[in-house]
Amino acid sequence: MYNYRGTLINKNRDAWVEINLANLENNLTEIKNYLKEHNINPPEIFAVIKADGYGHGSLMCAPTLIACGVSYFGVASIDEGIELRENKIDKPILVLGASPLWAFENAINYDIAVSVFSDEHLEMAEQLYKRLNKKVKAHIKLDTGMNRIGVGIDRAKEFVSKVLNADFIDLKGIFTHFADVENNKIFQRQINEFQQIVEPIKEQLKQRNVKIHCLNSPGMFDYPQFSYDMVRMGIIMWGLTPFSRDDKKIMPKMLPVMGLKARITNIHTLKKGDGISYGHTFVAPSDIKVATIPVGYADGVARKLSGNISAYLNGKMIKQIGRITMDQIMFDVSDVDCMVGDVITLIGKENHTDNIDTWAQKLNTINYELTCRLKMRLPRIYVR
């Protein structure tokens, strides 16, 4: 019988993602204070909670975001919006991506705005208005250089005029998305094209309460002067850097919202000269004490991190050894007084050298990808 120390979080799994809602609240407060310092009239906060809140859990985080003053939510699909609606989230919702024409009716039924950028979108909206006598809520998506979706600048003025004159569309916003805020040349070309479209009709849009928005997480720090009516927060509100550069001086004090923890399931001695895990990539230089935890690459901890991460156990740093397997990871705990059931923190300790940002650097990827991966099969526990 194991002698567990501490409270059992989930009786069926000894590994979990921990979401700190107090840190989320801190981040929203810091961002709002930053915006106040750089704008006479701070813009509204648009929280992007697609991909289940970047893996943090959109349904559980939305109430905290609302309490912190968020006035708009962004999702990737109508289904994500419907899930919010069915759980009594009543703030305006925009599908940032392209929605299939056949799903526009569901967007109307669930009071979800869609992004429009083609004549086919307008034709479907008109058909639905004639049949249901209900307008499609929409934001016009301008493609200023991301070259993904959106109406191109060469025909943007004509398209915007069509939408403004369409009595079958309830226009709520107009926006674009930046490809690389950190590249001033690319950013300036995009913002110039965006302004060519919105500035001449700015007063008209204001009179109709149409929201203009373009800034994402890095944009609000580098170019707060272009905040317009709303700023879209994504990765930054989860306490992670939106920059590829190592420059955090301009950013407020953000705290990571996501942690990753697991309990020790086994402790044994690895004899000198013995290898561990697949391929025996680690061979013990002397007798060492090894702890195993039940989390692995199937949970989102990349196999390529093998032998290159550390964790935190009972006040001490410990090194990961051997290959990370599908379901289990091993650590050298020779210098730590520990027992089966003790909690190892892989991510989430403030003074811990490893976090999602450093993992992303080691994997040559971005933090967004890792937070989404970590929700694969791990239970999420919410704390304050």
C-alpha positions, 0 to 999 in steps of 0.5 A: 500500500502506497503512503501518499503524501498530500491530497489526491487530485485525480484518483484515476491518473497520477499525472495532470495539467494544473491551470492557475486561474489566479495567474490568469487574473493577474495577467489580465490585470497587467495587460489592462494596466499596460494598455491604460498607460499607452492609450487615452481610452483603453480598447476592449479586450478580445480573448482568443480561446480557440483550440480549447483555450490553447489547451487551458480549457475554454469553458473553465477559463471563460468565467474568469476572463469575463470577470476580468473585463473581457468583452469578446471571445474568438474561436476557430470554428462554429462548433467551438462557439456552440460549446461556449453558448451551450455552457451559458457564455453569452459574450459576443463570439467571432469565428476567426477562421473560415466557416463552411456555408452550410454552417451559417444557419447554426451561427445564426441560431447560436448568435455567433459571428462569422468572418466574411470575405467572399461573395459566396458568404454574402449570397448565403447570408442573403438566402438565410435572411430571406428564409429565416428573416434573421441576419448573419452577424459578421466581421469582414476579414481583410487579407493584408499579407498573411495570405491565408484567408480574407478579401484581398486589398485589390477588391477590399473597398468594393467588398466592404461597400457591399457589406455595408449596404447589405440589409441581410448582414449585421456587421459587427467588425472589420479586422486583419491578422499580422504575419510577423509583428517583429519584422517592421517591414512586413508589419508596416506594409500590412498596417498601411494596407489595413489603414487604406481601407478602414481610415476613410470609413472610420467614422461611418463604422463608428456610427454603426458600432462596427469594431475595428481590430488588428493587434494580436499579443505581440502587436499590443506591446510593439505597436499599441498606437494601432489598438483601434477598438479592440485588441486580440489577446492570445498566448500572452494572457496565458503568461507565455511570450508572444515574441521569438526574440529574447526581449521581455523588458517591454512586457508586464509581469506575466505569470504562467497559467499552465503547469504539468505535474505527476506523482512518482509511481516507482523508485528503484536503484539503477546500478553503475553501468546499467542503462535505462529506457529504450536504447539505453541512451543513458548509462548510470556512471554510478549507483543512482536512485531513479523515480518514474512518473506516468506521463510521456509523449502521448501526453504531449511531452515530446520524445525529443526532449529526452535527457534535456529537461529538468523538474522540481521535487521536494525543493530540489531540481532533478534531471530527466534521464533516458528516453521519454516513452509513450507513457512514462518518464524517469528522473535521477532523484539520488539527492532528494528525500522522496517516496512513491506518491510525491509530486514532481513538477515538470512545468509550473514552478516560477523559479524553475529553469524549464517552462513551456517557452524553454521547451519550445526553444529546445524543440525549435517550435512555438509555445502555442503548439506545446500548450495545445499538445499537453491537453491530449489525455491529461486531466485538467485541475483548476486552482487559484 
